Amino acid sequence: MKLVLKLVALLFLLIGFNSVQAQTNRYNVLFIAVDDLRPELGCYGADYAQTPSMDKLASTGMLFNRHYVQVATCHSSRLSMLTGRSPGAGKRKSQEGARFIPELFRRSGYHTTCIGKISHSPDGRKFQYNGTGNGEMELPNAWDSLPTPFGAWKRGWGTFFAYADGKHREDGQDHKDLMQFTVEKDSDLPDGLMADTAVETLRNYKASGQRFFLGLGFFKPHLPFVAPKQDWEAFSDVKLPAPPEGKIESEFWHRSGEFYKYKAAHEKTRPLSIEATNQSRRAYLACVRYTDRQVGKVLNALQELGLDEDTVVVLWGDHGWHLGEQEIWGKHSPFERANRSVLIIRIPGMETAGVKTDAIVESLDLFPTLIELCKPSFNKTQNLLDGESLAPLLRTGVGNQEDVAISYWNDAISVRDQTHRLIFNKKTKVSKLYDLSVDSDNSVNSADKFPEIVNRLEGAIQKSLK
């Protein structure tokens, strides 16, 4: 009898243990990062864009209309997102814990894979553009596997700046064309190869049954604008909207050095002619179309394998991009176009599927969000996280309309609320205010007209720096 009671007690103990285990490591994560992707997709209201895969994801997840990055440049934006720390945060006492999102999941028993650009480098290893460097891990202790395919380009930065047939911007052969649309197959370029690798990785995860965190970072539409021929031809008869005329009068306006260093297929007048502007915008959208198709391949595989039923999917753009608005081509500014980017999140069994929210959110929010959604068994972070979990918003569709987003660029601190963007110059201590409620490219400083708004948004900046 005593033996039976002991066995019953052990059974209940095991049931309780398994119940606790089921509450942790709840979901897999498929984290898709797209470089230089601005919210100019069909699901964001751009009916001329051709993005069926991302549109479908938005219809089954939640689309964030007002998602803002912390810095409008690749490296700093990604590092802030991956660490959950604001660039404006002061020094804090660190504790034993994970520094990066994938590191935390790895320490929870997840198998972590990096394909493409998740941190700054195109394959998770530290090398310079010219190939020099020791190849150490860019995110220490974060990844179990880094299977980024190099194809004919042989190394990471070669794939990132790739042209057809193994040529690239950094190969010493002066390949610097602004655009190229010659290849026939998706796999003739790096992003297609990465999509194929991601599909194979998902198949392996399905076979193993192991919890996973898969980071997949596509390169396009980053410069140079290179994609298959079909993507360029798809826009041959599409009328694209022209950017508003005139540049913003600001000390933070820049001359688009990254864009203009490429050899354009058209003249380099500043501002560009109407024809040249249309060509460049068409090339950008062609690259987005190409990337959208790669996203679709991976999401289709996730569904076909049945992994979508227990996988959180995040589609994230590392910052926005000016496509001639305010006479800027590129990022690297404190303005709206550079700091607003794509964010779509889908969770299993989502009751708010298809909701588009205007709640203001930041890339900082992703770290605490994934912790709350997935409940990884190891949840200690090296630093206190500066963002707030979006899990309640994902479950209810209701967000705090009083939130603000704060971004940084050189001497500028920029704060965005529901209607305005304030840009504070740290050197001159002068703020400029732009009403974006009717025009996202408003270039008229209205700080003198609305001192109460200036005071409120400057107060938000001061609060964030404490």
Secondary structure, 3 states (H helix, E strand, C coil): CHHHHHHHHHHHHHHHHHHHHHCCCCCEEEEEEECCCCCCCHHHCCCCCCCHHHHHHHHHCEEEEEEECCECCHHHHHHHHHHCCCCCCCCCCCCCCECCHHHHHHCCCCEEEEEECCCCCCCCECCCCCCCCCCCECCCCCCCECCCCCHHHCCHHHHHCECHHHCECCCCCCCCECEECCCCCHHHCHHHHHHHHHHHHHHHHHHHCCCEEEEEEECCCCCCEECCHHHHHCCCCCCCCCCCCCCCCCCCCCCCHHHHCCECCCCCCCCCCHHHHHHHHHHHHHHHHHHHHHHHHHHHHHHHCCHHHHEEEEEEECCCCEECHHHCEECCCCCHHHHECCEEEECCCCCCCCCEEEEEEEHHHHHHHHHHHHCCCCCCECCCCCCCCCHHHHHHCCCCCCCCEEEEECCEEEEECCCEEEEEECCCCEEEEEECCCCCCCCCCCCCCCHHHHHHHHHHHHHHCC
